[in-house]
Amino acid sequence: MRDLKTYKWIVLIFCYYIYPFVVNGASLFSYTITYGIPFIYVILNYNLSAGFIGKMKKSQFQCLVLVLTLTLASIVYPVLHHTDDFHYISAITFVFRKLLIYVFLCEVIIKKYKEKSIPEMFMYYFCVATSLYVVSTLIFLGFVPLRTFWMGCVSSENITELYTSGYGYVTRIGWQGFSGFRNTLRCSLSIVFLLYLYYEKHIINNIEFALLFAASFMGNMFYGRSGVAVSALCILAASLYYKIVKITMLAKWMLAAGAVFIMINWLRNMNIFLNQWYLWMTTPFKNLITMGSFNNISVERLLKNMIFIPEFKTLILGDGRYVFNNAYYMKTDSGFMRQILFWGLPGTILAYIATLLSMKRFSHTKMILLLIITFLLFEIKGEVYYEFIPLMLSLSFMKNWQEKMKVKRINDQ
């Protein structure tokens, strides 16, 4: 960032805590590092924590109250419906677990940068960590023995065999292990943050923007095509209201895209993994151009089988089920459908109100539209509200800190 030094040790901390991993055979140790260190740090820096989180704005307090209400509901609904399915407790409490980590990262920044700490600094480190995660994917693709070794070291989902034989799974790997929906979501958020930092705040230079943007978009292409579509839409929206669409700029983007396409097309003939990824990545878009439809099995299954109108009683009261026979209830991947099936429209609406409240401190920025676009589109594919709430709430706390330091400087003059 301009006029501010980037510290490598903070980058490393962000890399681990934005993308933590669990070591095989040492899960307790891994979770202690992931959650124990942030908890101890926040407690030991009690005065900083009190000043950072204290004096909440009304919207922040309301957001936390709603999350607490939903946490209580995740316990009550299974009891009322006699399902004894308490799996949703893990989902909703993810907000608090992730909030602890993000508050810890914010405080690390504050301790180092003091009164210069701003929410944009958190966004910047978030983008750098995301870009380095994508670099790890490139390294694993280039060095198969290293990938095999690392996959044996970290605990991941039980689909390891798909890395070598599964269509579309070849590039879904990073230091976390399997990298999919959550990773492409974070790559999309990184793109939103970069557009904001570069075009609205003007606090990163051309080279930083180009490198971080290219890596984040490449991450979308590696971890999930849904992220490509969402990011492309955000870029289009940003180009309109940031007024960055110029003939010269458009020509540069087209030349850059053409160069990347030619390079990938050449490399894929030399690497079987890249060729598999290329076919997986480009086939739906080729279908759209040639047939007018993505003709994509994943999209068709989502729209035809996983999004539906349940019974009226379920709409109003939910079924109190989240998991059934070791799969999501009614086998739906759609985020809003899972919520409706669990606690009906009332709980779903409360969750979305809490999400919007967590973003309220940035409602005056043009970034808010990009965040809402990203949230809505990803929520169709899978639940992400409990990813957005802790992230945006932490950034809003940093906004409070920024304003507090501004007032302090004025009073000291």
C-alpha positions in Angstrom: 0.0 0.0 0.0 1.2 3.5 -0.8 3.2 5.2 2.0 2.9 2.1 4.3 5.3 -0.8 4.6 4.1 -4.3 4.0 5.4 -6.7 6.7 6.2 -10.2 5.6 5.4 -11.7 9.0 1.9 -10.2 8.9 1.4 -11.6 5.4 2.4 -15.1 6.8 -0.1 -14.7 9.6 -2.9 -13.7 7.2 -1.9 -16.6 4.9 -2.5 -19.2 7.7 -5.5 -17.6 9.4 -7.4 -16.8 6.2 -6.6 -20.3 4.8 -5.9 -22.5 7.8 -5.1 -26.2 7.5 -5.4 -29.3 9.7 -2.4 -31.6 10.0 -3.2 -35.3 9.7 -3.0 -37.0 13.1 -2.7 -33.6 14.9 -6.1 -32.1 14.6 -6.2 -31.0 18.3 -2.9 -29.2 17.9 -4.0 -27.6 14.6 -7.3 -26.3 16.0 -5.4 -25.0 19.1 -3.2 -23.0 16.7 -6.2 -21.8 14.6 -8.4 -20.7 17.5 -6.4 -20.9 20.7 -3.7 -18.4 19.7 -6.2 -15.8 18.5 -8.2 -16.3 21.7 -5.2 -15.9 23.9 -4.0 -12.8 21.9 -7.4 -11.1 22.2 -7.6 -11.8 25.9 -4.0 -10.7 26.7 -4.6 -7.5 24.7 -7.8 -6.8 26.7 -7.5 -3.0 26.6 -7.0 -3.0 22.9 -9.9 -5.5 22.4 -12.2 -3.4 24.6 -11.3 -0.3 22.6 -11.6 -2.1 19.3 -14.9 -3.9 19.8 -16.3 -1.4 22.3 -18.7 1.5 21.5 -20.4 -0.5 18.8 -22.7 1.3 16.4 -26.4 0.4 16.5 -26.2 -1.7 13.3 -23.3 -3.7 14.7 -25.1 -4.4 18.0 -28.3 -5.4 16.1 -26.3 -7.7 13.9 -24.8 -9.6 16.9 -28.2 -9.8 18.6 -29.6 -11.4 15.4 -26.8 -13.9 15.2 -27.3 -14.8 18.9 -31.0 -15.2 18.2 -30.2 -17.5 15.3 -27.8 -19.5 17.5 -30.6 -20.1 20.0 -32.9 -21.0 17.2 -30.5 -23.6 15.9 -30.9 -25.4 19.3 -34.7 -24.8 19.7 -35.9 -25.8 16.2 -34.6 -29.4 16.3 -36.2 -29.8 19.7 -39.6 -28.4 18.6 -39.6 -30.5 15.4 -38.3 -33.6 17.3 -35.6 -34.2 14.8 -32.6 -34.0 17.2 -30.6 -32.7 14.3 -28.2 -30.1 15.9 -25.8 -29.9 12.9 -26.8 -26.3 12.2 -25.2 -25.2 15.5 -21.8 -25.8 13.9 -22.8 -23.6 10.9 -24.2 -20.6 12.8 -21.4 -20.7 15.5 -18.9 -20.4 12.6 -19.7 -16.7 12.7 -18.2 -16.4 16.2 -15.2 -18.6 15.4 -14.4 -16.7 12.3 -15.1 -13.4 14.1 -12.5 -14.3 16.7 -9.9 -14.9 13.9 -10.7 -11.7 12.1 -10.6 -9.6 15.3 -7.2 -11.1 16.0 -6.0 -10.2 12.6 -7.3 -6.7 12.9 -5.6 -6.3 16.3 -2.3 -7.5 14.8 -2.6 -4.7 12.2 -3.5 -2.1 14.9 -0.6 -3.2 17.1 1.9 -2.6 14.3 0.4 0.4 12.4 -1.1 2.2 15.5 -3.2 5.2 14.4 -2.5 4.5 10.7 -4.6 1.3 10.9 -7.5 1.4 8.5 -10.0 -1.3 7.2 -8.4 -1.0 3.8 -5.2 -2.4 5.2 -7.0 -5.6 6.3 -8.4 -5.9 2.8 -5.0 -5.5 1.3 -3.4 -8.3 3.4 -6.5 -10.4 2.7 -5.8 -10.0 -1.1 -2.1 -10.7 -0.7 -2.8 -13.9 1.2 -5.4 -15.0 -1.4 -2.9 -14.4 -4.2 -0.2 -16.4 -2.4 -2.7 -19.3 -1.9 -3.3 -19.3 -5.7 0.5 -19.4 -6.2 0.6 -22.5 -4.0 -1.8 -24.1 -6.4 0.4 -23.4 -9.3 3.4 -24.9 -7.4 1.5 -28.1 -6.6 0.4 -28.3 -10.3 4.0 -28.0 -11.4 5.5 -30.4 -8.8 3.3 -33.5 -8.6 5.5 -35.3 -6.0 5.2 -32.2 -3.7 1.4 -32.2 -4.1 1.2 -35.9 -3.3 3.4 -35.4 -0.2 1.4 -32.4 1.0 -1.9 -34.1 0.5 -0.7 -36.8 2.8 0.2 -34.3 5.4 -3.1 -32.3 5.6 -6.6 -33.5 6.5 -8.9 -32.8 3.6 -12.2 -34.0 2.2 -12.4 -37.7 1.3 -12.1 -37.1 -2.4 -8.3 -37.3 -2.8 -8.6 -39.7 -5.7 -10.4 -37.0 -7.7 -7.2 -34.9 -7.9 -5.7 -37.4 -10.3 -8.8 -38.8 -12.0 -11.8 -36.5 -11.4 -12.9 -34.1 -14.1 -12.7 -30.5 -12.9 -10.8 -31.3 -9.6 -7.2 -31.2 -10.9 -6.6 -27.6 -9.9 -8.7 -27.6 -6.7 -5.7 -27.9 -4.3 -3.8 -25.5 -2.1 -2.0 -25.6 1.2 -5.4 -26.2 2.8 -5.8 -29.4 0.8 -9.0 -29.6 -1.2 -10.0 -26.1 -2.4 -13.5 -25.5 -3.8 -16.5 -23.3 -3.1 -15.2 -21.4 -0.1 -11.9 -20.7 -1.9 -13.5 -19.3 -5.0 -15.7 -17.2 -2.7 -12.6 -15.6 -1.1 -11.0 -15.1 -4.5 -14.2 -13.2 -5.5 -14.0 -11.1 -2.4 -10.4 -10.4 -3.1 -11.4 -9.0 -6.5 -14.1 -6.8 -4.9 -11.6 -5.5 -2.4 -9.0 -4.8 -5.1 -11.4 -2.9 -7.2 -12.3 -0.8 -4.2 -8.7 -0.2 -3.1 -7.5 0.7 -6.6 -10.4 2.6 -8.2 -12.2 4.1 -5.2 -9.5 4.6 -2.6 -6.5 4.9 -4.9 -4.1 3.3 -2.3 -2.5 0.5 -4.3 -0.3 1.0 -7.4 -0.7 -0.4 -10.9 1.7 -3.3 -10.5 0.2 -4.4 -7.2 -3.3 -4.2 -8.6 -2.4 -6.1 -11.8 -0.6 -8.9 -10.0 -3.1 -9.4 -7.2 -6.0 -9.1 -9.5 -4.6 -11.7 -12.0 -3.9 -14.1 -9.2 -7.3 -13.8 -7.6 -9.1 -14.2 -10.9 -6.9 -17.2 -11.7 -8.0 -18.6 -8.3 -11.6 -18.3 -9.5 -10.7 -20.3 -12.6 -9.0 -23.0 -10.5 -11.5 -23.5 -7.6 -15.0 -22.9 -9.1 -16.6 -21.6 -12.2 -19.3 -19.9 -10.2 -16.6 -17.6 -8.9 -15.6 -16.7 -12.5 -19.2 -15.7 -13.3 -19.6 -13.7 -10.1 -16.3 -11.9 -10.5 -17.0 -11.2 -14.2 -20.3 -9.6 -13.2 -18.6 -7.5 -10.5 -16.0 -6.3 -12.9 -18.7 -5.3 -15.4 -20.6 -3.4 -12.7 -17.4 -1.8 -11.4 -16.4 -0.7 -14.9 -19.7 1.1 -15.2 -19.9 3.1 -12.0 -16.1 3.6 -11.6 -16.1 4.8 -15.2 -13.1 2.8 -16.1 -14.4 1.7 -19.5 -12.2 3.5 -22.0 -11.1 2.3 -25.5 -7.4 2.2 -24.5 -8.2 0.3 -21.3 -10.5 -2.1 -23.1 -7.8 -2.7 -25.7 -5.2 -3.5 -23.0 -7.6 -5.9 -21.2 -8.3 -7.7 -24.5 -4.6 -8.0 -25.3 -3.8 -9.3 -21.9 -6.7 -11.8 -22.0 -5.6 -12.9 -25.5 -2.0 -13.4 -24.3 -3.1 -15.5 -21.3 -5.4 -17.6 -23.5 -2.6 -18.3 -26.0 -0.2 -19.2 -23.3 -2.7 -21.6 -21.6 -3.6 -23.1 -24.9 0.1 -23.8 -25.5 0.8 -25.1 -22.1 -2.2 -27.4 -21.9 -0.8 -29.5 -24.7 2.3 -30.1 -22.6 0.6 -30.9 -19.3 -2.3 -33.4 -18.9 -3.5 -31.7 -15.7 -3.7 -28.3 -17.4 -5.6 -29.9 -20.3 -8.2 -31.4 -18.0 -8.6 -28.1 -16.2 -8.9 -26.2 -19.5 -11.7 -28.4 -20.8 -13.5 -28.2 -17.5 -13.1 -24.4 -17.3 -14.1 -23.5 -20.9 -16.7 -26.1 -21.9 -19.7 -24.3 -20.3 -18.8 -21.0 -21.9 -18.3 -22.6 -25.3 -21.7 -24.2 -24.9 -23.2 -20.8 -24.1 -21.8 -19.3 -27.3 -22.5 -22.3 -29.6 -25.8 -23.6 -28.1 -27.2 -20.6 -26.1 -27.0 -22.6 -22.9 -24.2 -23.5 -20.5 -25.4 -27.1 -20.7 -23.7 -27.7 -17.4 -24.7 -30.7 -15.2 -23.9 -28.9 -12.0 -26.0 -25.8 -12.9 -28.9 -27.9 -14.2 -28.9 -30.1 -11.0 -29.0 -26.9 -8.9 -31.8 -25.2 -10.8 -33.9 -28.3 -11.5 -33.4 -30.5 -8.4 -32.1 -28.3 -5.6 -34.2 -25.2 -5.8 -37.9 -25.8 -5.3 -41.0 -24.5 -3.3 -41.5 -26.7 -0.2 -44.7 -27.2 1.6 -46.4 -24.2 3.2 -45.7 -25.4 6.7 -42.0 -25.8 5.9 -41.9 -22.3 4.4 -43.3 -20.8 7.6 -41.8 -23.1 10.3 -39.1 -25.1 8.6 -38.5 -28.8 9.3 -35.7 -28.4 11.8 -33.4 -30.6 9.7 -30.1 -29.7 8.2 -28.5 -33.1 7.6 -30.2 -36.4 6.8 -28.6 -39.7 6.0 -25.1 -38.1 6.0 -26.1 -35.6 3.3 -27.7 -32.2 3.4 -31.4 -32.4 4.0 -33.3 -33.0 0.7 -29.8 -33.1 -0.9 -29.8 -29.4 -1.8 -26.6 -27.4 -2.2 -28.5 -24.1 -2.5 -27.8 -21.8 0.5 -31.2 -20.2 0.9 -32.9 -23.5 0.4 -31.0 -25.1 3.2 -32.0 -22.3 5.5 -35.7 -22.4 4.5 -35.8 -26.1 5.1 -34.2 -25.8 8.5 -36.0 -22.8 10.0 -38.3 -21.5 7.3 -38.6 -18.0 5.9 -38.4 -16.2 9.3 -35.0 -17.5 10.2 -33.8 -17.0 6.6 -34.9 -13.4 6.6 -33.2 -12.7 9.9 -29.9 -14.2 8.6 -30.0 -12.0 5.6 -30.9 -8.9 7.7 -27.9 -9.7 9.9 -25.7 -9.9 6.8 -26.9 -6.5 5.5 -26.4 -4.9 8.9 -22.8 -6.2 9.0 -22.2 -4.3 5.7 -23.9 -1.1 6.7 -20.7 0.7 7.7 -19.7 0.5 4.1 -23.0 1.5 2.6 -21.6 4.9 1.5 -19.1 3.2 -0.7 -19.5 1.9 -4.3 -18.1 -1.3 -3.0 -21.4 -2.1 -1.3 -23.0 -3.0 -4.6 -20.2 -5.4 -5.5 -20.5 -7.1 -2.1 -24.2 -7.5 -2.4 -23.9 -9.0 -5.9 -21.2 -11.4 -4.6 -23.3 -12.4 -1.6 -26.6 -12.9 -3.5 -25.1 -15.0 -6.3 -23.0 -17.2 -4.0 -25.9 -17.7 -1.6 -27.8 -19.3 -4.5 -25.0 -21.9 -4.9 -24.3 -22.5 -1.2 -24.5 -20.8 2.3 -22.2 -17.9 2.6 -24.0 -15.5 5.0 -22.0 -16.9 7.9 -18.8 -16.1 5.9 -19.8 -12.5 5.2 -21.0 -11.5 8.7 -17.8 -12.0 10.6 -15.7 -10.5 7.8 -17.7 -7.4 7.3 -18.4 -7.0 11.0 -14.6 -7.0 11.7 -14.0 -4.5 8.9 -16.8 -2.3 10.4 -15.0 -2.5 13.8 -11.9 -1.3 12.1 -13.9 1.6 10.6 -14.9 2.5 14.2 -11.2 2.4 15.2 -10.3 4.6 12.2 -12.8 7.2 13.2 -11.8 7.0 16.9 -8.2 7.7 16.0 -9.2 10.6 13.7 -11.1 12.2 16.6 -8.2 11.6 18.9 -5.7 13.4 16.5 -8.1 16.4 16.2 -8.4 16.6 20.0 -4.6 16.4 20.4 -4.0 19.3 18.0 
